[in-house]
């Protein structure tokens, strides 16, 4: 990013309340263009809620400003994804749903199948197009969701704990794919993680969040041991930030459930309205607009 170029995303005084409970309060956050920016914090810190605010999926106070270069497309890999094991949906069917107008139940067109194969090769799933979704491992499913999120290429990619629950080999493979994606395409990535080793391996910049921004900067500064222990109540070398609050709360926060149709909607039509900070709706700004207040998923027409 050039020195005089604005960041891709700015959050100013972001707040979210649910009844009397304060989820986020006074959050100021800047995400540089083409950066890999990670958010860490304990369970209940508001990390997933912050991403929901960026997607326009929850009401908020304050401002979210995006400085788009193109159509403002956002890709998203949710924290959890429920698969109905009774549905005979294959990997190719799933990806074809948003990539052809012809009904998928009548078959996947040859051009779509070629596109699906190319996508799967990018995420290490070559040859998996005819596998049912119900037999995919956790790591395979996350990589499939990533493939869905990066085609067409978004300006902003949101990853909500994409490595949660995966074994070490699956985690490292996912990290390699994310790093290669950023290197090859210069996409801006905002990612939530509980794994401090992962944060140190991937992040250009880290934001420590616990309802408010507690620390922000390069990993070596934001994850300084004393600061981390003071704000989060865990040792700086711990693998999981969540461990600090799990004992206090007695249970982990429940993951946000995203079903098939909702996941596909995140890359919906270009005419979808966006949610402004005051709760009103507006249509997307044309390409080249310098900023948008309040943003949602933006996509283009399907072939």
C-alpha positions in Angstrom: 0.0 0.0 0.0 1.3 3.4 -0.9 2.0 5.8 2.0 -0.7 8.3 0.9 -3.3 5.6 0.1 -6.2 5.3 2.6 -6.8 2.0 4.4 -9.3 -0.4 2.9 -11.4 -0.5 6.1 -12.0 2.0 9.0 -14.1 1.4 12.1 -14.8 4.5 14.2 -16.5 4.3 17.6 -18.1 1.0 16.7 -20.6 -0.2 19.4 -23.0 -3.1 19.6 -25.5 -3.7 22.4 -28.0 -6.6 22.9 -30.5 -5.3 25.4 -28.5 -4.1 28.3 -25.4 -6.1 27.4 -22.5 -4.3 25.8 -20.9 -6.5 23.2 -18.6 -3.9 21.7 -17.9 -0.3 22.8 -15.9 2.5 21.2 -14.0 0.2 18.8 -11.5 2.0 16.5 -9.8 -0.2 14.0 -8.0 0.4 10.7 -7.3 -2.4 8.2 -4.6 -1.6 5.7 -5.1 -2.5 2.1 -3.5 -5.9 1.1 -2.7 -6.7 4.7 -3.3 -9.8 6.7 -4.9 -8.4 9.9 -5.7 -10.7 12.8 -8.1 -10.2 15.7 -7.5 -12.1 19.0 -9.3 -12.0 22.3 -11.1 -14.3 24.8 -14.5 -15.9 24.3 -17.2 -13.2 24.5 -14.8 -10.5 23.4 -17.0 -9.5 20.4 -14.7 -10.8 17.6 -17.4 -12.5 15.6 -19.8 -9.6 16.3 -17.3 -7.2 14.8 -17.2 -9.2 11.6 -21.0 -9.4 11.6 -21.1 -5.6 11.8 -18.7 -5.3 8.8 -21.1 -7.6 6.9 -24.1 -5.5 7.9 -25.6 -8.5 9.7 -26.0 -6.8 13.1 -27.1 -3.3 14.2 -24.3 -1.1 15.4 -23.5 2.5 16.4 -20.5 4.4 15.1 -19.1 4.2 11.6 -17.7 1.6 9.2 -16.1 3.2 6.2 -14.6 1.2 3.3 -12.4 2.7 0.6 -13.2 0.5 -2.3 -11.3 0.3 -5.6 -13.9 -1.8 -7.3 -17.3 -3.2 -6.5 -16.7 -3.7 -2.8 -17.1 -7.5 -2.9 -16.7 -9.3 0.4 -15.9 -13.0 0.9 -16.5 -14.7 4.1 -15.7 -18.1 5.7 -17.9 -18.5 8.8 -16.9 -19.9 12.1 -19.2 -22.9 11.7 -21.2 -24.4 8.9 -24.0 -26.9 9.3 -24.2 -29.6 6.7 -27.4 -31.6 6.3 -26.1 -35.1 5.9 -29.4 -36.3 4.3 -29.0 -34.0 1.3 -27.2 -35.6 -1.7 -25.2 -32.5 -2.4 -21.6 -32.9 -3.8 -18.7 -30.5 -3.7 -19.3 -29.6 -7.4 -23.0 -29.0 -6.7 -22.2 -26.7 -3.8 -19.8 -24.5 -5.8 -22.1 -24.6 -8.9 -25.0 -23.1 -7.0 -23.5 -19.6 -7.2 -21.8 -20.1 -10.5 -24.4 -21.1 -13.1 -28.0 -20.1 -13.9 -28.9 -23.5 -15.1 -30.6 -25.5 -12.2 -27.9 -27.5 -10.5 -30.4 -30.3 -9.8 -30.4 -30.9 -13.6 -26.6 -31.1 -13.8 -23.4 -29.1 -13.6 -22.5 -27.6 -16.9 -19.1 -28.4 -18.5 -17.9 -24.8 -18.2 -18.9 -24.6 -14.5 -17.2 -27.9 -13.8 -14.0 -26.6 -15.3 -14.3 -23.5 -13.1 -15.0 -25.7 -10.1 -11.9 -27.9 -10.8 -9.7 -24.8 -11.0 -11.1 -23.5 -7.7 -10.6 -26.8 -5.9 -7.0 -27.0 -7.1 -6.3 -23.6 -5.5 -7.3 -24.9 -2.1 -5.8 -28.4 -2.2 -9.0 -30.3 -3.0 -8.2 -31.5 -6.6 -10.4 -34.5 -7.5 -12.9 -33.8 -4.8 -15.7 -32.4 -7.0 -17.9 -35.6 -6.8 -17.5 -36.1 -3.0 -20.7 -35.6 -1.0 -20.5 -32.7 1.5 -21.4 -35.1 4.2 -18.1 -37.1 4.0 -15.8 -34.1 4.0 -13.4 -33.8 7.0 -13.4 -30.5 9.0 -10.3 -29.3 7.1 -11.7 -30.2 3.7 -15.0 -28.4 4.5 -13.1 -25.2 5.6 -11.1 -25.2 2.4 -14.3 -25.7 0.4 -15.8 -22.7 2.1 -12.6 -20.7 1.4 -12.8 -21.7 -2.3 -16.4 -20.4 -2.4 -15.4 -17.1 -0.7 -12.5 -16.3 -3.1 -14.3 -16.6 -6.4 -14.9 -14.1 -7.8 -11.9 -12.5 -5.9 -13.2 -10.2 -3.1 -11.6 -6.9 -2.1 -12.0 -8.0 1.5 -11.9 -11.5 2.9 -13.3 -12.2 6.3 -12.2 -15.4 8.1 -13.9 -16.3 11.4 -11.6 -18.8 13.2 -11.1 -20.9 10.0 -8.7 -23.3 11.8 -10.9 -23.9 14.8 -11.1 -27.6 15.6 -8.6 -28.7 12.9 -5.6 -30.9 13.5 -2.1 -29.5 13.2 -1.6 -30.7 9.6 -4.9 -29.2 8.4 -4.1 -25.9 10.2 -0.7 -25.6 8.5 -2.2 -26.4 5.1 -4.9 -23.8 5.5 -2.3 -21.3 6.6 -0.2 -22.0 3.4 -3.3 -21.4 1.2 -4.2 -18.1 3.0 -0.6 -16.8 2.7 -0.4 -17.8 -1.0 -3.8 -16.2 -1.7 -2.6 -12.9 -0.1 0.8 -13.1 -1.9 -0.7 -13.8 -5.3 -3.8 -11.6 -5.3 -3.0 -8.9 -2.7 -6.5 -9.4 -1.2 -7.1 -7.7 2.2 -7.7 -10.3 4.9 -9.4 -9.7 8.3 -9.2 -12.9 10.3 -10.2 -14.0 13.8 -8.0 -16.5 15.6 -7.5 -18.1 19.0 -4.1 -19.6 18.1 -1.3 -17.3 19.1 1.3 -19.3 17.3 -0.9 -18.9 14.2 -1.2 -15.2 14.8 2.6 -14.8 15.0 3.1 -16.9 11.8 0.5 -15.0 9.7 -0.2 -11.5 10.9 1.1 -8.2 9.5 -0.9 -6.5 12.3 -2.8 -7.7 15.4 -5.7 -6.2 17.3 -6.3 -7.5 20.8 -10.1 -7.2 21.4 -12.1 -7.6 24.6 -15.2 -5.5 24.0 -12.8 -2.6 23.4 -9.5 -2.5 21.5 -6.9 -3.4 24.2 -3.8 -3.4 22.0 -3.1 -2.9 18.3 0.1 -3.1 16.3 2.7 -5.6 14.9 2.6 -9.0 16.6 5.8 -8.4 18.5 4.1 -5.3 20.2 0.5 -6.3 20.4 1.2 -9.7 21.9 3.8 -8.5 24.4 3.5 -10.8 27.4 2.8 -8.4 30.3 0.3 -6.5 28.2 -1.5 -9.6 27.1 -1.7 -11.1 30.6 -3.0 -7.8 32.0 -5.8 -7.4 29.5 -6.8 -11.0 28.9 -5.8 -12.8 32.0 -3.7 -15.4 30.1 0.0 -15.9 29.6 1.4 -14.6 26.4 2.7 -18.0 25.4 -0.6 -19.8 25.8 -2.0 -21.5 22.6 -5.5 -20.5 23.1 -6.7 -17.0 24.2 -10.1 -18.5 25.1 -8.5 -20.5 28.0 -8.2 -17.4 30.1 -11.9 -16.9 30.3 -13.2 -20.4 29.9 -12.7 -21.1 33.7 -14.3 -17.8 34.7 -17.4 -18.2 32.5 -17.7 -22.0 32.9 -18.5 -22.5 29.2 -17.2 -21.5 25.8 -19.2 -19.1 23.6 -21.5 -21.0 21.2 -20.3 -20.7 17.6 -22.5 -18.7 15.2 -24.4 -21.1 12.9 -24.4 -20.3 9.2 -26.6 -22.5 7.0 -26.1 -23.2 3.3 -28.4 -20.5 1.9 -27.0 -17.8 4.2 -23.4 -18.6 3.3 -24.2 -18.3 -0.4 -26.1 -15.1 0.2 -22.8 -13.4 1.3 -21.7 -13.4 -2.3 -25.1 -12.3 -3.7 -26.2 -9.8 -6.3 -24.5 -6.5 -6.9 -27.7 -4.6 -6.3 -28.1 -5.7 -2.7 -28.6 -2.9 -0.2 -26.0 -2.0 2.4 -26.6 -1.1 6.0 -25.5 2.3 7.0 -24.2 3.0 10.6 -27.5 4.8 11.4 -29.4 1.6 10.5 -30.7 2.9 7.1 -30.1 1.2 3.8 -28.4 2.4 0.7 -27.5 0.9 -2.6 -23.8 0.1 -3.3 -21.7 3.0 -4.6 -20.4 2.7 -8.2 -16.9 1.4 -8.7 -14.3 4.0 -7.9 -16.2 5.6 -5.0 -13.8 6.6 -2.3 -15.8 5.4 0.7 -19.0 3.7 1.8 -20.4 4.0 5.3 -21.8 0.6 6.4 -21.1 -2.3 4.1 -22.5 -5.7 3.2 -21.8 -8.6 0.8 -21.5 -7.6 -2.8 -21.3 -9.8 -5.8 -21.8 -9.9 -9.5 -24.0 -11.7 -12.1 -23.5 -15.4 -12.5 -22.4 -16.8 -15.9 
